[in-house]
C-alpha cells in the first residue's frame, strides 16, 4: 500500500503505451495527468477514462514545458512520478536522413525527456520522493537498420538516465528506462504501412519484418509495458535505479 496518493504525469498520454500506462496508474489510485500536443486526442482519452486530467504540451518546446509545469505547480498538481513517453519514429538510411528529420527525432525523443525531467526535479528532491521513468525502446540497447536518428535519440535517453541515477542517489528520487520491443501502437502500424507502400509486400509480410526480432514472433502489448512502469512507479521500487528494463520477450538480454 502507498503511504500517500502520488501524482503522475504521462507525456504522449493520449494513445498507445502512454494511455495504457495512464489508465493502469489511475486504476491503482494515482492522480494522473496525460500530456500531448493534440488536445482532441487527449479529450478522447479522457472520455474513455474520466479520471485522467488532460494537459496540452509540446515536450520539445522549452517555453511550452516551462509554462505547463508552472501551471501544474500553481494548481497543486506537480507530479512526483514522471513518465517520459512522448516519442516519434522516422525511418530512412542514414545517407538519406535529412538534418530536419535528424533534429526532429532528437527533439521529441530526447530533448523532450530532458526538458520535462529538468522541470520536475526540484519538486521531487524537495519532497524526497520521485520516480522518473522514461519509455525508451530496445533501440536504446541495440541497433536497427534505417533508424539512425531514432536509435541515436534512444541511446541518448539511456545515457541521460544512467547519469541522472548517479546524481540522484540518496535523494529518494530514482531514474529508470523501460525498453519495449516493437509494440502494438500507431507508430508500428504506420511503420507497417510504410513498408507496404515502399516495398509492395503484404501487410502480413511487413509486420513479420518487425516481429521476427522477437523470439515469440509477436508484438508487445501496451499493457505489458504499463505493468513494468507501474512497478517502477511504486514506493517499493526504491532500490531500482539507473536500469534499462527490456520488455521484449527475450529479444535483448
Secondary structure, 3 states (H helix, E strand, C coil): CCCCCCEEEEECCCCHHHHHHHHHHHHCCCEEEEEECCHHHHHHHHHHCCCCEEEECCCCCHHHHHHHHHHHHHCCCCCCEEEECCCCCCCECHHHCCHHHHHHHHHHHHHHHHHHHHHHHHHHHHHCCEEEEEECCHHHCCCCCCEHHHHHHHHHHHHHHHHHHHHHCCCCEEEEEEEECCECCHHHHHHHHHHHHHHCCCHHHHHHHHHCCCCCCCCECHHHHHHHHHHHHCHHHCCCCCCEEEECCCCCC
